Amino acid sequence: MELVVATSNYHKLQELRKILPESFKIVGLSDIGFTGEIPETGNTFEENAFQKARYLFQNLNHQGLADDSGLEVTALGNRPGVFSARYAGEGCTASDNVKIAF
């Protein structure tokens, strides 16, 4: 059974392949020919995961799995939260995100 995961994160796909039974063929967005960005405009991880799963179904005609994750640091008022990947702004690197936090 093929399971499409709404991600382009190679490491996330590898983790899922290790966790799920071998009867699942885990594929990512690039495996189905999608190279764009799925909007993540929710205020919670749950909203973003739902938005990605809905996009996968409505726009790419695939049922599958979606998640959202990030860091919530108590000392930073639970930031960056859903903005973890973009904490330092669009086009930033992981290193940029760390620098702006401290």
N, C-alpha and C positions, 0 to 999 in steps of 0.2 A: 504494500500500500504506500502510495506517495503522499507525503505530508509537506505542504508548502509552508515555509516559515517566513513571515513578513520581515525579513532582515537581509542586510548585505554583510553582516558581521560574520566572518569566516569562523572565528573562535566560538561564537554562540552556536553555530551550526555543528561544529565538531563536538561541543559539549552535549548537545541534544542527541547526536549519533551515538555517543557513549552511554547515555542514560536510557534511551528508548530501545525496545527490542529491534533486532535486525530485520524483522518483517516490515519495518517502516523505512522507506527510502526518504531521507530528509533532504529537501532541496530549498535553496534560498531564492531571493528575488532575481539574482543574475542568472540562475539556472532556468528560469522561465522567461528570460529575455528582458526583464525590467531593469533599467539602469537609472531611473529617475529617483526622486525623493517622494516619500509618502508624507503628507502633512501631519505634523504632531502639534496641534494647537490646544490640547486639553490642559486643564489645571491640575490633573492628577495622573499618576501612572496608569490607573485603570482607564481613565478617559482616553489617553493616548493609545493604549493597547487595543481598546475597542475600535477606535478610529482607524487604526492600521488594519485590523481584521476586516472591518467593513469595506475599506478601500480595496483590499485584496479581492474580496468577493465582487463588489459592484463594478470596479474599474478593470480588474485583471482576470475576472471570471474564474477565480480559484477559491476553494474553501481551504482554510488552513489555520495556522496558529500565529498569534502575535503577542508580544509582551512589551513592556516599557520598564526601564529601570534607571536608577541614578543614585546619587549620594544625598543623604539628608544628614547634615552635620549640626548637632545640637548647638555648639558654640557659634555657629553661623546662622542661628535662627531657623534651623532645618533647611537652609539653602545648601546647595543649589537646587535640590529636588528635581523636578521635571526639566529643569534647564541645565542639568549637569554637563551635557555635551556642548552646550553653547554658552556656558557661564561667562566666558571672556568675550563673547560676541560671535557672530557668524564667521565661519572660516578659521576659527581659532584651533589651536592644537591642545592636546591634553596638558602639555607643559604650561601653556598660556592660562588654562583654567586654574592650575595650582598657584601660579604667580598672583593672579588677581584675588584669590581667596585669602592670601596672607600678605 
